[in-house]
Amino acid sequence: METLFIDRKGAQLSTDHGRLKMSLDSATQTSLPLTQLRSVVISSDCQLTSGMLRTLAKQQISLICLNNRDPEASFIGANEHAGNIQRKVHQYQLLSQKAHQIRIARLLVKQKIRHQQQALTHFMDARHDLKNRFKHTKRTLLGLRRSLDKLKQPKLTLNTILGIEGAATRQYFDVYRLLFAESLHFTQRNKRPPKDPVNVLLSLSYTFIHYEAKRACQSHSLEPDLGVLHQPNYNRASLACDLTELLRCQAELWVWQLIRTKTLRLDHFEIKEDACLMTKTGRSHYYHALAKILPEWRRSLRQLTGRWANHIDHFGETYNEH
């Protein structure tokens, strides 16, 4: 078990002799070896000891405290370390050069659009009634992807590239929403807080990918705050945001499958004030399914960060020669 999900209100958490202990009352107690854990996810109010937090940090076990109303505002605590500081220096040097930044940004957006096209192919196989709509959108996305190759100076700017990315995403979501029943009220992407079941699942899934992206960056001695598509900004892991963009389609396919297979249904959600929330039963189904898909997302992110690290190292070698 790499990730432990805790959704029991009032649970008391502590660590002792290399084990994580959870107590609900004097008669209900359980524990797990810390060596089996990579992260602990808490989605309800629990009591934590300072000793537990210190131990998790020492064992490099991340702690995620989910905000059920707004998953993107969840707390993520991880024991960060500098690692290969020279690689971070080269990362900064590379991104300080506009030509390199623009070239990489164009490659990232092209790859994201390619993933959207591949997702539409999956959707066509399952929804023949929407085949023509999906085909039309695929052609539109192909045109947008090709337009990236045609961009030359002075039009080749980060804002232009982001504009094409935004147009592609709007086209994609315009047909993605058609996959879901009208009873789910999914008409567009919304958040802070999400207002329908599909947006709840998307926001939560993106949050987990973003967290895994930060960990992947740290494991490869990359600076999570220095991104390409997402410019450095206060309190934002911009590179982790960039990596998340490349896995969004995986999350969207997975969310569609959760609904399609009735793993999660309308009765697993409830509306409170202006927010849609998963019920406790819904969260149980979600976390059970998430535990199976997380290793696949981690592998994808490790591959992406590994390639990015190699590219930076190669740049550093060339940079030092000058």
N, C-alpha and C positions, 0 to 999 in steps of 0.2 A: 504494500500500500504506500504510494508516494504522497498522496494528498488525503488529508483527513477533513471531512466536512462535519461541522458541529452545528446543529439546528435545534438545540434543546434549551429553552429559556431557563435561566437560573442555574445552569450548569457551572460548577466550580472546577477550574482548571489549574493544575500545578504540575511540577516535575519533581521526580524523586528517584535517585539511583538509576539514572539513564532511561527513565520511562515517563511518558506523559500520562497523567492521571486525570480522569474526569469523574466527578461525583455529582449526583442529583440529590441524593439524600443518604443517610447512613446505611441504607440497605441496597442502594444502587450505585455501584462503582465499577469502573473499568479502567484499563491502562494498556498502553502500547509502547513498544521499544522505540526510542527516538531514532535509532538507526534505520528504521523502516520509513521515516517521514522525510519528505522534501518540503512540504508546506502544510499549514493548518488554516482552514477556511471557517470563519465563524459568521453565521448569518442571524444570530439572535443575541439578546443581552446575556452575557456571561460574566463571571467573576474570574479575573486573572491575577496571579501573583507576580510581583516584580521579579522574583527568582525564576519563574517560568520564562519571562521575557528575556532575561539574561541568558538562560540556558538555550533557548531557541536561537538567539543570536550567535552564541558560541558554536552551536551545532550547524549553523548556516541553514536553519529551517525558517522559511518565510511565514509571516503571519498576515492573513488577509481578513479584515473585518468589513463585511459587505454592508452597504447601505441599500436596503431592499427597495426604497423609493427611488433612488437614483444610483444605480450601480457604478456609474462613472465617478461618483464622489466617494467611493469606498476607500478605506485606509489600507495601505500596503506597507508592511514593515519588513525590511530585508537587511541583512548584515552586508553592507557594501564594502568592497575592498579595491585598492588601486590596481593591483595586478601589473600588467605590462604597461607602465606609464608611458614608455616611448611610443607605443602604438597609439595611445590617446593623443600624444603630441602630433604624430603624423596625421591622425584623423582631423585634427584642427587645421593643420597646414593644408591638407587636401581640400577641405571644405571652404577654406579662405580664398581659394582660387576659383573665380566665377565660372570659368570654362569647364572645369571638372564638375562643379556642382550642377551646372545646366545639363551636361551630358548624362550624369547619373540620374538626375530627376527625370529626364526623358525616358531612360531605360526603365525606371520604376513604374512610371505611368503606363508605358507600353505593356509591361508585364501584368499590371493590374487589369488593364482592358482585355488582355488575352485570357486571363482567368475568368472574367465576366463572360466572354464568348464561350469558353468551355462549359461554364455553368449553364448557359442557355441551351447548350446541346443536351445536357442531362435532363433539363426541364422538358425539352421537346420529346424525348423518348417516353416520358411519363404522361404528358398532356398533349395528345394529338389534336385536341380541340383548339389549342392555342398555338399550334405549330407555325402558322403563317405569321402571327404576331412575333413569335420568337425569331423566326427567320429574318423578318424585316429589321428587328433590333440588332441582330447579329451583323447584318450588312451595314447598319448605321455605325456600330462600334468599330467594324473593320475600316470604314472610311475615316473615323476619328483617329484610329491608330496610325493609319497611313499618313494622315495630315501631320502627325508628329515628325515623321521622317522628312517631310517637305519644308519644315520650318528652317529658315535661314536668318542670319543676322540682317536687320536689327530686330526682327519679330521673334527670334528665338530667345525668349525670356522666361524666367520662372513663373511669372504671372500668366503668360500665355499657355504654358504647359499645364498649370493648375486649372486654367479655364477649360481646357480640353478634358482633363480628368473629371471636372465637375459635370460637364455636359454628358460624358459617358456614363457616369454614375446615375444621373437623372434618367437617362434613357433605360438603363438597366433596371432601376427600381420601378419604373413605370410599368414594366411587364412582370417583374418579380412579385409585385403585390397581387397580381391576378391569380397566383397559385393558391391563394388562401380564401377560405369561405368568407362571405360577406359578414357572417355572424362574428368574426374576429375583429372587424372594424379596422383592418390594416389598410390604410389608403396612402400613407406616406411615412417616411422616416421621421420619428419624433423622439425626444428624450428630455431628461431633466424636468420632470420625471416622464418615463414612457407611459403612453396612454392606452395601449392595447396589448394583448398577449404577445403578438409577434415582435413588437418593439421591445417588450420586456426581455424576451429571449435573446434578441439581437444585442441589446445593450449589455446584458450580463455576459454573453459569450465573448463579445469584443473586449470586455473588461478582463476576462481571464487570459485572452490572447495577449493583451497589452502587458499584463503582469508577467507572463511567460517570456515575452519579448524583452522586458527589462532584465530578467534573469539571464537570458541568452546573451545579451550584450555584456553583462558583468562577467559571465563565464569566459568570454573571449576578450576581456580587457578592452571593450569598446565603451566610449562615453555615451550613455543613453540619452543625454541631453543635447547632443550635437547631431541634428538631423539634416535632411536634404529637402524633402517636400515640405516638412514642417520646420519652419525656422525656429531657432532657439528662442524660447520665451520663458517668462517667469513660471516656475513650478510646473514645467512640462517636459516630460521625457520624449523629446522630439524624434530621436532615432527609433525609439520603441514605437512611436506613433507611425513612422514610416513602415516599419516591419509589419505592424498590425494591418496596414492597408493591403499588404500582399497576401494576408490570410483571411481577409474579410469574406471572400467567396466561399472558403471552406466552412466558415461559421454559418453563412447563409444557406448553403446546401444542407448542413447538419440541422439547422433550425427547421427548415422545410420538412426534413425527414421526421423530426420529432412530432410535428403536427400531422403529417401525412399518415404515420403509423399509429397515431392516437396515443403515443407515449405521453404526450401532454394534450389535454383537451380544454375546452372553454371553462368547464367547471373546476379546473385547477387554478383559476384566476379570479380575482375580485377587484371591484373598483372602490377605492376609498378616497373621498374628496376628488382631486383632479388626477389621481394616479392609479395605474393598474398594477396590482401586486400579485405575485404567485402565492397560493396557499401553502401551508406546511406540507400537504400531500404532494402538491405540484413541485415544491423544492426537492422533496425526496426523490421523485422521479427524475428531475433534472440533474441532480448531483450524481445519481446512479449512472445516468447516461454520460455525463461529463467525464466521470472517472475513466470511461472507456476511450473517449476521443482525445483527452488531453495528451497522452503519450504521442499520438500522431502529430498534434500541433507542435509539441516540443521538438520532435525530430525535424519538422519543416523549419522551425525557427533556428535550430542549431545549424542546419545546412546553410540558411541564409546568412547568419552572422559569421559562420566560418568563411564563406566566400567573401564577405565584406572585409573581414579581418585580413585575408590573404591579399585582397586588392590594396588595402591600406599599407600593408607591409611592402608590397611591390612598389607602391608610390614612394614610400619612405626611402627605399634603397636608391631609387632614381633621384629623389630630392636631395639626398646627401651627397650624391656624386657631383651635384652642381654647387 
